[in-house]
Structure formats: structure tokens, C-alpha cells
Amino acid sequence: MNESITKTIGVAFAVCLICSLVVATSAVSLRDLQKENKLNDKRIKILQVADIYNPDQSISEQFSQLESKFLDFNTGMIMSEFNNYNIDEYDQILVTKDPNLSSKIPQSEDIAIIKNRENVGKIYFLRDKMGKIDKLIFHQHTAKPIKISIHYKGCLCPCYCCCKVICFRLWQLKNI
């Protein structure tokens, strides 16, 4: 008889080893594709908020219509660079865990119970054919992206943003 406990355990170990190698190789080889899909998912949501998403066109081509910058929520300052972060890889949820990059929200104002908010976020500009800002979309970690329409007669309403400072500073963006 060719069945022994040693051979059975050996075969089981070999099958487990081969399967784990296949799974590990697949996970490593698909990592870049997963990162790209995660980025494309965020971009689609932003394009949908900007009302320019077309599933028949490439996402990167459509996203190139938007101008991406960093926005300091405390000062309202628009920045092309922030602490050597890549705009596509900047994780606004992750920075809320860093006390140097986030601010504590007073409990009386924290109705969403998020405790901290990022000091710097991403803002996207959609310009019209004349080069003037048509829409601003800024991504916040507490909800989906928010669209703000700019009215050039001084009125910034409707502005549904969680950061009060940005409401007062948006008028400065008209000439960007």
C-alpha cells in the first residue's frame, strides 16, 4: 500500500505551498492595477460631480479637463505643491490621523463625529471656454465631493461646504 501519514502530509504541504505561491504572485502582480482602479474610481466620482463624465471616453482624458491643486482649509490658499505630496497620491483620510496635518474639531461642531479634519485638501477647477472658473470641486473625506458654483456678481451661494473659511475666500478665486 502506498498510503502513509508522511506522504499524505507531504502532499498536503506541497499543495498548500503551491497554492500560496500562486496567490502571492497574483496579489503582487495585480497591485499596480488595483492602485490604478482605485484612482480611476475617485476620478469618476469627481467627473460625475463636475457633470462631465462620459463612460465612452477614457477617464484620464476627461480628468485632464480639470485643474488639480491643494487647498489650505485654514487660510483658503491654493497651492500647486504641498509637502512633496503627489496630488494623485495625497490621502486626505490618512492625514486626519496626523496631528501636524489635521485639526481637531470641537465636539459641539462635530455633528458627523469625525473628530479631526485635514488642514489641506484637494481642489479641482473646471474652466469654461473663456478660461474662467466654471465649477470648483473639492474632495473632503466625510462625504462625496462637493460642487460649488461661482456666481460672478458677488454671491457665492449655494455653498454646501463643511469648512467655513473657504466660503469667505472663494471670491478670491475669480481671477485664478
C-alpha positions, -999 to +999 in steps of 0.1 A: +000+000+000+013+034-010-005+055+016+012+067+047+008+096+071+041+111+060+032+110+023-003+124+029+011+153+050+038+159+024+013+161-005-010+184+015+020+206+024+031+207-013-004+216-025-006+244+002+028+257-008+020+258-045-014+275-039+001+301-016+028+309-042+001+313-069-020+336-046+011+357-036+023+361-071-012+371-083-015+397-055+019+413-062+013+414-100-021+429-096-011+456-071-005+483-098-038+475-115-056+478-081-039+512-075-050+524-109-085+512-104-088+529-070-075+562-086-099+559-115-128+553-091-121+585-073-117+603-106-150+591-119-167+604-088-151+638-093-160+638-130-196+629-122-198+658-097-184+682-123-211+669-148-185+660-174-183+622-170-188+602-202-183+564-199-174+562-236-143+583-232-111+575-213-111+586-177-076+602-179-086+622-210-117+636-192-099+642-160-073+663-179-100+689-183-098+696-146-070+716-129-059+699-096-044+719-068-041+717-030-063+739-008-054+750+027-087+750+045-074+772+073-062+801+051-080+795+018-047+795+000-044+775-033-011+756-037+004+737-066+026+717-042+023+706-006+050+689+015+063+670-016+030+651-019+018+639-053-017+653-058-030+619-070-015+600-041-024+625-013-048+607+010-070+631+029-083+604+052-048+593+062-037+629+071-065+633+095-046+608+118-015+631+117-018+659+143+006+680+123-016+678+091-051+680+107-071+700+132-093+687+160-130+696+155-147+708+187-172+683+199-200+709+197-194+714+160-186+677+151-221+665+141-206+638+119-183+625+147-152+626+126-130+642+154-103+656+131-103+673+097-075+677+073-059+711+071-051+707+034-073+691+008-076+688-030-095+712-051-104+708-088-111+737-112-133+733-143-129+762-166-153+774-193-142+781-229-132+816-219-108+803-192-129+815-163-137+791-134-170+774-140-170+749-111-149+741-081-149+706-067-132+699-035-129+665-021-135+660+016-132+628+035-165+630+052-187+627+022-186+625-016-171+655-035-189+688-032-197+711-062-197+748-056-210+771-083-194+805-085-216+834-094-196+864-105-220+890-091-205+885-056-229+858-044-213+825-036-245+807-027-253+778-028-222+768-010-226+735+009-192+730+024-181+720+058-152+745+060-164+780+069-131+796+058-135+785+022-169+802+019-153+836+027-123+831+005-139+818-027-143+853-041-105+855-043-105+826-069-123+845-096-091+857-112-071+824-110 
